[in-house]
Amino acid sequence: MDFHTEVVVIGGGVTGTGIARDLTLRGIETILVEKGDLAAGATGRCHGLLHSGGRYAVKDPESARECVEENRILKKIASRNIEDTGGFFVRLPQDDRRYVDKFVTACDEVGIETEFMSLSAARKIEPNLTGNAREIIRVPDAAVDPFGLTIDNAADSEANGGRVMIHTEAVGIVVERSRVRTVLVRDKNTSETHRIRAKFVVNATGGWAGNVAALSGVHVPLSLFKGSLLIFNRRINNTIINRLRPPGDGDIIVPNEPTSIIGTTSIEVGDPEEFTVTREEVEMMLAEAALMLPPSVDARVIRAYAGIRPLLGSKGGAGGNEGGRDISRSFSVINHGVIDDVRGLVSVVGGKLTTYRLMAEKVVDLIAKELGVHIPCSTAERPILGSESGEFYKLGNRFDKIEILSRKKPEGIEEIICECELVTKKEILKVIEETGTTDLNDIQHRTRVGMGSCQGGFCTYRLLGILHELGMVSDYRANDILIRFLEERWRGIRPILRGDQLVEEQLMEGIYLGLFALDKVGKADGDDNAKVDKKDKKG
Ligand SMILES: Cc1cc2nc3c(=O)[nH]c(=O)nc-3n(C[C@H](O)[C@H](O)[C@H](O)COP(=O)(O)OP(=O)(O)OC[C@H]3O[C@@H](n4cnc5c(N)ncnc54)[C@H](O)[C@@H]3O)c2cc1C
C-alpha cells in the first residue's frame, strides 16, 4: 500500500510521539512508525524521574537548565502522568561535604529551587530515610509515567489528524537527487511492506538512530550506554531520593506506583538491544539503596531491567572514564541536509525524557521553517489530551476509581484481573476493543496489568483467558504467547533470584509447570495444540 504525508516520524518513544503531536498541532500532516509498541525503547525502560535538573546542575548546567524549565512545563501540560512527589538530595557521611555548596550554588544559577531540611522534618515526609543523612536538600523532582506520557502524546497527535502505526518498522529510506522521498516500512504483524512518500523524515529512534540514519547512507556517531535498574516489590519511598554527590551508579530511588525503582549503572555497549543485567550490577545497587533507605534490605526485588542511553560521540571515544557521565545530557538536532547533503532528513539524539517536549519543539521549528509553516509551537501551554484538568496523579487514584465504580454497581465490585496494580477486566476489554491487539505488552503498557509485585505471574494467564474467550487467540497461540511471556519475565528475574524472590519463583514454577504443564505443551506429535497450530497456519 502507498501512503502520502508531509512528515514521517520514525520511532514511537516519548521523543517521536512528542514530535508527532507538535507537528499535527501546527497543521503538518504526519505519520509515525514504531517497530514495536509505543515506548518500547529507552522510554519504557527508564527510571521515570521528572528531573528538577539538580542531578546535572554542577557538571552540565545547560542540561540542568533545560530540565528545570521543562519540569515546570510538563507539570502543567502532562499532569495526569506525573506524581508530584518532590525530591531529596541526601548527603551521607562518606560523601564530600564541599559538594553541598557547589550543588546549591549551581542550582541557584540555573533556577532550581532548593531548601535545606532537618532530618526530623524530612523523615515526616520520608520515614524510611536513613538516620545517617548529614544534609538533606529538597528540590522539585517528580515521578513520571513514561508509558502514559508517550501514549497520550500519540493519542493527541491522532486526535489532530496524525496517523500512528505501531509494530511497523522502517526498513528503507529512498534518497533521490539528494532528498529523501520515500520510507519503506514493514508491518510486523502481516509482513507486508508499504511505501510512505514524504517531504521530511525524522529519525527519532534513540539508540537505533545510527542504524536508521544508515538506511539513507548517512552516519550518526553514537556511543551507547546501558543503564540497569531494579524494581522493589513495594513502595519504600514517597519522594525521589538522590544521593548528594557527583552523579554515580545506583544513586537515585524513584517511587513508581506501588513499587520503588533504584538505578542506574552506565556501561558502554555495542548494541542498542544489549539489555543483560549482571549480578554485580544488582549487588552494587542493593548496597547503595540500603545506604539511603535501610528498609530496602527487607524488600523483595521483583525485576531487573536495562535501557540504552544514546549519547552523541563516536563509539569508545566519547565514554571517558565515567561511564559516559562526562558527556552532556543535552540533545542535538542534526539537519542532514546541511551536514550530509541529504535534504529532508533530520535526526534527534541525546536528551532526557524530561526534555522531550523541547526536543520536539526544536525539530518541528526546523521543519516548519522549511515547509513555510508559520504556526508557532503551542506545546508549552496546551495540555496533552487527558491532562486538561491539571490534576496530578496520586497513588490511590486507581483504588478510589474502582471503589467508586463498584459502589455505583448493584452487583458489587468490578472484576479485577491484576490485583497488584488494580487493573479491571473492563479496562482491559476497552484497550482490546480500541486497539484490536493481542500483544500482551501493548495491553500492559496501556493498563499496567502485570507490572506489579508478582510481575504478571497471576494475571497473565487470566489476560490470555480473556483473549481466548473473545476468540482472538487459539489454544496454541495462547500457550505460545504465555511461553514467550515467561521467557521474557525470566530474563528480568534471573539476575535477582535471591531470598524471598526464590520462594515466589518456586510458586510460579508450580503454577506454570506443575499445574499448566507448559513445558509439555505443543511439543508432542499430534497433540491438540499442534493440530490447532497447523489449522491456524493454513487459515
Ligand atoms: C536506564 C535509563 C534511565 C533513564 N532514566 C531517565 C529518567 O529517569 N528521567 C529522564 O528524564 N530520562 C531518563 N532517561 C533518558 C530517557 O529514557 C530518554 O531520553 C528517552 O526515553 C528517549 O526517548 P526516545 O523517544 O528518544 O528514544 P526511545 O524511547 O529509545 O525510542 C526510540 C524508538 O524507536 C524505535 N525504532 C528503532 N528503530 C526503528 C525502526 N527501524 N523503525 C521504527 N521504529 C524504530 C524503537 O523501537 C523505540 O521505541 C533514562 C535512560 C536510560 C537508558
The ligand as an SDF file (V2000), in Angstrom:
LIG
                    3D

 53 58  0  0  0  0  0  0  0  0999 V2000
   18.4360    3.4060   32.1320 C   0  0  0  0  0  0  0  0  0  0  0  0
   17.8880    4.7360   31.7490 C   0  0  0  0  0  0  0  0  0  0  0  0
   17.2360    5.5100   32.6900 C   0  0  0  0  0  0  0  0  0  0  0  0
   16.7330    6.7650   32.3390 C   0  0  0  0  0  0  0  0  0  0  0  0
   16.0500    7.4900   33.2580 N   0  0  0  0  0  0  0  0  0  0  0  0
   15.5410    8.6930   32.9360 C   0  0  0  0  0  0  0  0  0  0  0  0
   14.7840    9.4290   33.8720 C   0  0  0  0  0  0  0  0  0  0  0  0
   14.5420    8.9850   34.9820 O   0  0  0  0  0  0  0  0  0  0  0  0
   14.3450   10.6540   33.5030 N   0  0  0  0  0  0  0  0  0  0  0  0
   14.5850   11.1800   32.2770 C   0  0  0  0  0  0  0  0  0  0  0  0
   14.1750   12.3070   32.0390 O   0  0  0  0  0  0  0  0  0  0  0  0
   15.2650   10.4750   31.3360 N   0  0  0  0  0  0  0  0  0  0  0  0
   15.7300    9.2450   31.6370 C   0  0  0  0  0  0  0  0  0  0  0  0
   16.4150    8.5190   30.7060 N   0  0  0  0  0  0  0  0  0  0  0  0
   16.5340    9.0360   29.3470 C   0  0  0  0  0  0  0  0  0  0  0  0
   15.2380    8.7630   28.5880 C   0  0  0  0  0  0  0  0  0  0  0  0
   14.8220    7.4520   28.7880 O   0  0  0  0  0  0  0  0  0  0  0  0
   15.4330    9.0140   27.1140 C   0  0  0  0  0  0  0  0  0  0  0  0
   15.9950   10.2710   26.9180 O   0  0  0  0  0  0  0  0  0  0  0  0
   14.1210    8.9740   26.3470 C   0  0  0  0  0  0  0  0  0  0  0  0
   13.2900    7.9320   26.7610 O   0  0  0  0  0  0  0  0  0  0  0  0
   14.4410    8.8200   24.8830 C   0  0  0  0  0  0  0  0  0  0  0  0
   13.2620    8.6780   24.1640 O   0  0  0  0  0  0  0  0  0  0  0  0
   13.3250    8.4940   22.6010 P   0  0  0  0  0  0  0  0  0  0  0  0
   11.9440    8.5250   22.1220 O   0  0  0  0  0  0  0  0  0  0  0  0
   14.2810    9.4810   22.0320 O   0  0  0  0  0  0  0  0  0  0  0  0
   14.0170    7.0730   22.3950 O   0  0  0  0  0  0  0  0  0  0  0  0
   13.3730    5.6110   22.5940 P   0  0  0  0  0  0  0  0  0  0  0  0
   12.4270    5.6040   23.7300 O   0  0  0  0  0  0  0  0  0  0  0  0
   14.5050    4.6520   22.6410 O   0  0  0  0  0  0  0  0  0  0  0  0
   12.5230    5.4080   21.2880 O   0  0  0  0  0  0  0  0  0  0  0  0
   13.0960    5.0470   20.0690 C   0  0  0  0  0  0  0  0  0  0  0  0
   12.0820    4.1470   19.3910 C   0  0  0  0  0  0  0  0  0  0  0  0
   12.4690    3.9240   18.0450 O   0  0  0  0  0  0  0  0  0  0  0  0
   12.0100    2.6440   17.7060 C   0  0  0  0  0  0  0  0  0  0  0  0
   12.7180    2.2090   16.4940 N   0  0  0  0  0  0  0  0  0  0  0  0
   14.0310    1.8700   16.3780 C   0  0  0  0  0  0  0  0  0  0  0  0
   14.3030    1.5260   15.1170 N   0  0  0  0  0  0  0  0  0  0  0  0
   13.1590    1.6510   14.4040 C   0  0  0  0  0  0  0  0  0  0  0  0
   12.8040    1.4250   13.0420 C   0  0  0  0  0  0  0  0  0  0  0  0
   13.7030    0.9990   12.1460 N   0  0  0  0  0  0  0  0  0  0  0  0
   11.5150    1.6340   12.6710 N   0  0  0  0  0  0  0  0  0  0  0  0
   10.5840    2.0540   13.5650 C   0  0  0  0  0  0  0  0  0  0  0  0
   10.8710    2.2670   14.8690 N   0  0  0  0  0  0  0  0  0  0  0  0
   12.1410    2.0810   15.2790 C   0  0  0  0  0  0  0  0  0  0  0  0
   12.3190    1.8080   18.9330 C   0  0  0  0  0  0  0  0  0  0  0  0
   11.5480    0.6190   18.9760 O   0  0  0  0  0  0  0  0  0  0  0  0
   11.9720    2.7820   20.0500 C   0  0  0  0  0  0  0  0  0  0  0  0
   10.6640    2.6070   20.5420 O   0  0  0  0  0  0  0  0  0  0  0  0
   16.9070    7.2500   31.0200 C   0  0  0  0  0  0  0  0  0  0  0  0
   17.5520    6.4640   30.0730 C   0  0  0  0  0  0  0  0  0  0  0  0
   18.0130    5.2100   30.4330 C   0  0  0  0  0  0  0  0  0  0  0  0
   18.6630    4.3640   29.3890 C   0  0  0  0  0  0  0  0  0  0  0  0
  1  2  1  0
  2  3  1  0
  2 52  2  0
  3  4  2  0
  4  5  1  0
  4 50  1  0
  5  6  2  0
  6  7  1  0
  6 13  1  0
  7  8  2  0
  7  9  1  0
  9 10  1  0
 10 11  2  0
 10 12  1  0
 12 13  2  0
 13 14  1  0
 14 15  1  0
 14 50  1  0
 15 16  1  0
 16 17  1  0
 16 18  1  0
 18 19  1  0
 18 20  1  0
 20 21  1  0
 20 22  1  0
 22 23  1  0
 23 24  1  0
 24 25  2  0
 24 26  1  0
 24 27  1  0
 27 28  1  0
 28 29  2  0
 28 30  1  0
 28 31  1  0
 31 32  1  0
 32 33  1  0
 33 34  1  0
 33 48  1  0
 34 35  1  0
 35 36  1  0
 35 46  1  0
 36 37  1  0
 36 45  1  0
 37 38  2  0
 38 39  1  0
 39 40  1  0
 39 45  2  0
 40 41  1  0
 40 42  2  0
 42 43  1  0
 43 44  2  0
 44 45  1  0
 46 47  1  0
 46 48  1  0
 48 49  1  0
 50 51  2  0
 51 52  1  0
 52 53  1  0
M  END
$$$$
